């Protein structure tokens, strides 16, 4: 299953849960035809920030790999963000349907197990 980063709120929740600090930016008219579109920047110590930019369908990681300065390799970083995004998305959409998380567990392998319940 492939996860697409389509909802800004879930992406922000995922980054917060992973303790990745970020800044919200809004594009101006001179920058893009998508005026007002929000994107996220992740500051790096070398001043070459990472960016999650909207491509019209999804948020995508934009980075110059020669300036990568995160604790994990880029693939691992994106995998962690995508996995946490999927969890946040599942929880958020389930709550809209009346479900509540009663248990959340993450294994040493990184697998997240959620237990949800709904009372009628």
PyMOL commands that set and color helices and strands:
alter all, ss='L'
color gray80, all
select helices_A, chain A and resi 8-17+65-67+74-96
alter helices_A, ss='H'
color red, helices_A
select strands_A, chain A and resi 23-26+38-42+50-54+59-62+100-106+112-117
alter strands_A, ss='S'
color yellow, strands_A
deselect
rebuild
show_as cartoon
